[in-house]
Amino acid sequence: MPLQNHLTELERKHKALERELQSAVHHPSMDDARLAELKRKKLLLKDEISRLKNGHVSVH
């Protein structure tokens, strides 16, 4: 997958997680562990996007 396509997909996933988090915050029944997991995933995506944009290869 070309880098730009990969970045676009990561950014799309990041935005989707942001929407899900915003929705979860407004629902008090949301499990705190689930909320923390969403935040963790969003941060990981943000870090990977940043690494790719700065020319660093992510090693997993």
C-alpha positions in Angstrom: 0.0 0.0 0.0 1.5 3.4 -1.0 2.4 5.6 2.0 -0.2 8.2 1.2 -3.0 5.7 1.1 -1.8 4.2 4.3 -1.7 7.6 6.0 -5.2 8.4 4.7 -6.5 5.1 6.1 -4.9 5.8 9.5 -6.3 9.3 9.6 -9.8 7.9 8.7 -9.5 5.4 11.6 -8.3 8.1 14.0 -11.3 10.3 13.1 -13.6 7.4 13.6 -12.2 6.7 17.0 -12.5 10.4 17.9 -16.2 10.3 17.0 -16.7 7.1 19.0 -15.0 8.7 22.0 -17.1 11.8 21.8 -20.2 9.7 21.7 -19.0 7.6 24.6 -18.2 10.6 26.8 -21.9 11.6 26.5 -23.1 8.2 27.6 -22.5 7.7 31.3 -23.1 4.0 31.0 -19.8 3.6 29.0 -17.4 1.3 30.7 -14.3 3.1 31.9 -12.1 0.2 30.6 -13.6 0.5 27.1 -13.2 4.3 27.2 -9.5 3.9 28.2 -9.0 1.3 25.4 -10.5 3.7 22.8 -8.2 6.5 24.0 -5.2 4.2 23.9 -6.0 3.1 20.3 -6.5 6.7 19.2 -3.1 7.7 20.7 -1.3 4.8 19.0 -2.8 5.8 15.6 -1.8 9.4 16.2 1.8 8.3 17.0 2.0 6.1 13.9 0.6 8.9 11.7 3.2 11.3 13.2 6.1 8.8 12.6 5.1 8.2 9.0 4.7 11.9 8.3 8.1 12.6 9.8 9.7 9.9 7.7 10.3 7.4 10.5 9.4 3.7 9.9 7.4 2.1 12.7 8.7 -1.3 13.9 6.1 -3.5 15.5 
